[in-house]
Amino acid sequence: MSKKILLLEDDTLLLQTLQELLESEGYAVTSVACGNDAIDASYEDSFDLYVFDINVPDMNGLELLESLRNADDNTPAIFISALIDLQSISKAFEIGAEDYLKKPFFPEELLLRVNAKLSRKSVAIRYRDLEFDSITKTLRKEGKVVALGEVQEQLFELFITNISKVLDKEILMECLEKPSPEALRVALTKLKQTTGLEIKNLRGIGYILEQS
């Protein structure tokens, strides 16, 4: 399956050039010219990489990525921008960008960086309708990103990386802010509701996520 890229660029000629180049390499590219369209596209589909210009209509690329990160969207992102001031570059990395390419650039240079990001081997763990990327810590359910709180995220990773193994409740309680058997039961109930994981309680032993 082709890796999917969301490309945000308001320069029509550059947008077409980059889209054609990326598609010639086998990527599936969705291109938009303004921030609001990028938001809509990110909600309608899931992507493997974002490539965002910063100075675009409606919402600039920095605000866009920050809002996506606040919604627990951890899709890798590359900025392409004519802004070369340290403040803009620092802000880009601060909010979660993985790369920053200064304009003007050769389109092939962007392709090199995209290839470098997307050729990184993703260790995806699949369980029923769930897919968990152990590198980006991104969880998808039926293709859509699922946001987990910090406690749930730690518990989920413990179970999904130890399928069919019994986990001692003491280990699980280490994920809690205020550990107790009652708090653990509440946290696991919430996790099961959010993800659909069928976690079984083995009385006096621990908990187990059985093979699907």
Secondary structure, DSSP 8 states (H G I E B T S, - for coil): ---EEEEE-S-HHHHHHHHHHHHHTT-EEEEESSHHHHHHHHHHS--SEEEEESS-SSS-HHHHHHHHHHTT----EEEEES---HHHHHHHHHTT-SEEEESS--HHHHHHHHHHHHTS---EEEETTEEEETTTTEEEETTEE----HHHHHHHHHHHTSTTSEE-HHHHHTTSSS--HHHHHHHHHHHHHHH---EEEETTTEEEE---
